[in-house]
Amino acid sequence: ILGTNDCAYDHDKLKQKCLINIDLRNFENKTINYSIEIEDVANNKNEFSDQITIDTTPPEIKNLDYKLRNNDLILLIETDGLATIYYIDLRNKKDFWHALCENKKFCSKTIRLRNGKHDLLIKAEDEAKNIDLEEIYFTIQQ
């Protein structure tokens, strides 16, 4: 049970936010039911219940192969389960995460890059937002 001292109040939005950390490692791959009850100062109550399956295991990038062909980078990525694959070039300060493949175990993509040094971070993210990261370095010279 949380009291108002455990929650942060946002005066601009007139809302209160409570963050609760619960160690769920012992419930890995199990389905749990949970309920949240909210009560205001006038004793008005509201309850929310749901069921979730606990997944804290990150996907694993099992294989990451790449080939350079002129300005094309050919990526072949395999994960141990369904994952969405992203990349970002850390040498490009304006870059952002680009999706390569969504909800796949195998990902084969070709991306065109500029000449120069590249430091690509590859991210595999599962449905529960668990991630695995791999980094590759290479130079494209034409």
Secondary structure, DSSP 8 states (H G I E B T S, - for coil): ---GGGSEEETTTTEEE-------GGGTT-EEEEEEEEE-TT--EEEEEEEEE-------EEEEEEEEETTEEEEEEEEEEEEEEEEEETT-TT---EEEEEEEEEEEEEEE--SEEEEEEEEEE-TT--EEEEEEEEEE--
